[in-house]
Amino acid sequence: MAMSFCVVGSVALMTLFFFMRYAIYVIMFSFCAGGACCVTQICSACLQYLFPSLRRRVCTLPEVGPVVTADLISLVPAVSLVLGWIKFRHTSIGWIFQDIIGAGFLCMLQRTMRLPNMKVATLLLSSMFFFDIFWVFLSPLMFRKSVMIEVAKGAGTGETVPMLLRIPQAGDPFGAERT
């Protein structure tokens, strides 16, 4: 399982490296749609826990299933976050929207992914550590550029891949960010 993560990740990274000018917009759409779904599900679960009356079924959608009142209420902040990211992604406050959506993705990943034991978790974490080292530091020896850094920076498209957490540098007069 851990090795398949590295293989699939490597294939995806190479595809993005060579076809970034086409793939960046697919990635941005996926980030927005997936982020809205994740934030909606998290907010809906919280609302249903705090207010059991919001568990009332409103309708049933094909391929989605039952939609409750909490889902509809949760859709408002989720769509607002996504629209905020789209509007402000190139500004100094865009990181707030991106990080909240990214945290939603991470929470849903933890909720969805089940590792059978600590041995598998350790193997996965160790293999991904070496995966990162290879694609950041060793790939320039083969491709003349760091594949992971080029993909993260958008490979000259003017957009950055939204699937990273951006952290502003506190007290930096130039407003730099650390990704």
HELIX and SHEET records of a PDB file:
HELIX    1   1 ALA A    2  LEU A   50  1                                  49    
HELIX    2   2 PRO A   52  ARG A   55  5                                   4    
HELIX    3   3 THR A   69  PHE A   88  1                                  20    
HELIX    4   4 GLY A   94  THR A  112  1                                  19    
HELIX    5   5 MET A  118  ILE A  133  1                                  16    
HELIX    6   6 PHE A  134  LEU A  138  3                                   5    
HELIX    7   7 PRO A  140  PHE A  143  1                                   4    
HELIX    8   8 VAL A  147  ALA A  152  1                                   6    
SHEET    1   A 2 ARG A  57  LEU A  61  0                                        
SHEET    2   A 2 GLY A  65  VAL A  68 -1                                        
SHEET    1   B 2 ILE A 167  PRO A 168  0                                        
SHEET    2   B 2 GLU A 177  ARG A 178 -1                                        
END                                                                             
